[in-house]
Amino acid sequence: MEVLAPGARAVVVGARGPRPVAPTVRLLAGRAVAGSGGAAGGGRAFLAVTPRSVSGFVELDGRLHAIADPPTARALPDRPPSTGPLLLCGAAGPEPGADAPDVLARGGPVLRVADVFFECDPAFRGLYASDVAAVDAAVALIGASSAILRRDVGLVLRVPDGWLRVWNVTPPWGPPQGNFFDLLALQAWWSGPQNPQRDLDRALVHLLTAPSWGGVAWQTPGVCDPVAGYAVSALVGKFPLPLKHASLDNGDVLVLTHELGHGFGSPHTFDYVPPIPCVDGSGPDGGTLMGGCHLLPGGVANVGMRFHPRVQDRLRRTVAGAACLEVRPLRPGDWDADGDVDRDDLEALLACAAQGFESAGCTEVFDLDGDGRLTARDVRLLEIAAAGG
């Protein structure tokens, strides 16, 4: 998985000015194969590999095995901290009307690419032992959110060269405030005349900070809007992931993906008409990413790392009209956008079919028989295509 644009590097800003830093993390996503002969029993896998650590998860024989080497000592509370706000973000709004375009019926699958600028302030940097560790952690977290958006929405994040910035000095919008007023300062500086880069083309600008846990977005949607497209995610630095579907360890992924969801067009699920309940039978969890279901007993462990189908529809309709996104036409079945249909694409289809909930990004690419859902027939058709038949 790639998050940075080809050849892109992060930038660390210190007392002597900015310097480029190449991330050392590699993000690998796919399926595990159990047994030397390729025996059945393998499942999903996600690994974040650096020279210092290997983390993520592997699913074998129906069991999810978390990998943490070395293990993390940082813990996430099962309930929100009582000392500060949590996920106070976004503007409510109605769902699109019935006359909104059906993006699944536009004549073939596409992959949308959003250039997002990430600022990492000194509070975020302080969560990690070195500049490179902070860069790697940011890349891994962005990659996890991008994978969710790819699966559910058909959208991936891309960080252009120099636009993952880690600040070791006070950034130009001011010091970390720890109370989400960072958003006001970030938006005022980034969109103001004092910033010579305010008119650069991008989908969103996103600030990663600490030590609170939660987030706030300037406006829903903010995509492609240089005045409104800003958000803050305050994190605890809980790595490694595993991206188990519903887990207490998913807190930072929940926060970042939730705030990105606002930027790309969704209000909270309780602001939909009718509201979307935490438990509605649409997936194996007690809530989805744009709800407040982490506030219920059990905390973050309630929330599945997915967008509800109605939220997926809202996001897809919004990004379909976002002029700043790159649109790449895909061959049906070509999940990894490499121009052909092969075993890697088949493994992605199998993961989508086995996950237990609807993902519109998967359906757009893999619904080869055009019946609007993923079935064994689609698997068989892709097997034939991957075999060259």
Buried (B, 14 or more C-beta within 10 A) or exposed (E): BBBBBEEBBBBBBEEEEEEEBEBBBBBEBBBBBBEEEEEEBBBBBBBBBBEBBBBBBBBBEEEBBBBBEEEEEEEBEBEBEEEBBBBEBBBEBEBBEEEBEEBBEEEEBBBBBBBBBBBBBBBBBBBBEEBBBBBBBBBBBBBBBBBBBBBBBBBBBBBBBBBBBBBBEEBBBBBBBBEBEBBBBBBBBBBEEEBEEBEBEBBBBBBBBBBBBBBBBBBBBBBBBBEBBBBBBBBBBBBBBBBBBBBBBBBBBBBBBBBBBBBBBBBBBBBBEEEBBBEEEBBEBBBBBBBBBBBBEBBBBBBBBBBBBBBBBBBBBBBBBBEBBEEEEBBBBBBBBEEEBBEBBBBBBBBBBEBEBBBBBBBBBBBBEEEEEBBEEBBEBBBEBBEEE
